[in-house]
């Protein structure tokens, strides 16, 4: 009886841990989705890693978080969003989260790739890439 109890307790704990991890991932991506949908570089900057690779149509550069916010703010100013939605999201075996979205802006439609880097707190945006479709 004790063995069954501990096995059930252990499996319940594993299930709960998996649920909490999945919820945390969707929570972060939900906030990032809202920031992209609103065209808010300030909201998005809360999720940026200290160094971020930002790309536009294949031209990728590394920035610190402050510079990245300015570059993204400029992009949003030139391409105000009318819609944004994630169309795919996942996680690698190493625990690196990613999402692919579709950003509809003033100057066209962009495919957006977001890669989140694990950190001690919540995962942070390591890569943000906009490619015009």
N, C-alpha and C positions, 0 to 999 in steps of 0.2 A: 504494500500500500504506500509506504514512504517513497519507494522508488518511483512509482507512478506519479505521485504528487510532485516530486522534484523534477521529473521529466516534463510534466505539464507546465510547471512554473518556468522552467528553462525555455521551452518552446514559446510560451507566452511572452517572455522577456525578449526573445529574438524577434518575434513578430512586432512587438511594440517598438523596438529599436528601429527596425526597417521602416515602419510607418512614420516615425518621427523624422528619420533621415529623408524620406520621400517628401514629407510635408515641408521640411526646411528648404529643399531644392525648389519645390513649386512656389513657395513663398518668395524666395529671392527672384526667381524668374518672373513672377507676377509683378513685383515692384519694378523690375527692369522693363518689362513689357509696358507698364503704365508710363514710365518715364519716356520711352521711345514713342509711344502713342501720343503723348502730350508735347513732344518736342522739347523736353526739359533737360537741358544739360546739367542743371543744378541737382535735380533729383537723381539723374544717372551718375553723377560724380560721387555720390555716397557709396556706390558699389565698385568704384574703380580701384584697382590695385595700385601700389606706389608707382610702378612703371607699367605702361599700357601700350600695346601695339594697336594703332588705329590705321585702317586702310580705306581708301576710296578708289574704286575701279583698278585694283591691283597695285596702286601706289601706297605701300605700307611704310610707316615710320614709327619709331618708338618715342614715347613722350612720358614725362612724369605726369602725375594725376592732374595737376593744375593746368599744364599745357594741353593735355588731352581734353579737359573740359572746355577750354577756349576753342579748340579745333572743332569739337562736336557742336558747340554753340553756333559757330560760324556756319557749319553744315545745315543745322536746323533753321537758321535765319534765311539761308538761300533756298532751302527745300522743306518748307513747313509741312508737317505731316497731315495727311487727311485720314490715314488708316495705318495700323500696324497690328500684326498678329504673328505669333510663333506658329510655324507649321510642322516643326519637328524638334524634339529635344531628347537628350540622352546623357549617358555617362560612360566613360571609358572604364576599362578594368582597373586602371590606376586611380579612379575616383575623380577624374576631371570631367566636370559638367560642361555641356555645350548645348546650344540651341540655334536653330536656323529659322529666320523669320522673313516676312515680306513687308517692306516699308513702302507705302505709297505717299509720295511727296509732290510738291508743286512741279518739279522738273522730271517726274517719271517714277517708275517702280524700281526698287532696289531689293536685292537679296541681302539679308543681314546675317552674318555669322558672329555669334557671341561665344567666347570660351571663358569659363570661370575657373580660376585657380584656387585650389584649396588653401585656406589660411587657418589660423588658430580660432578666429571667430567665424563669421559667415564667409562663404566663398566670394571672391572678388573677380571683377572683369579683368582678364589678362589680355584678351584680344577682342576687338570690335572692328568688323570689316563690312563695308557697304559696297556692293557690286551692282551696277546698273544692269537691269535685264533688257 
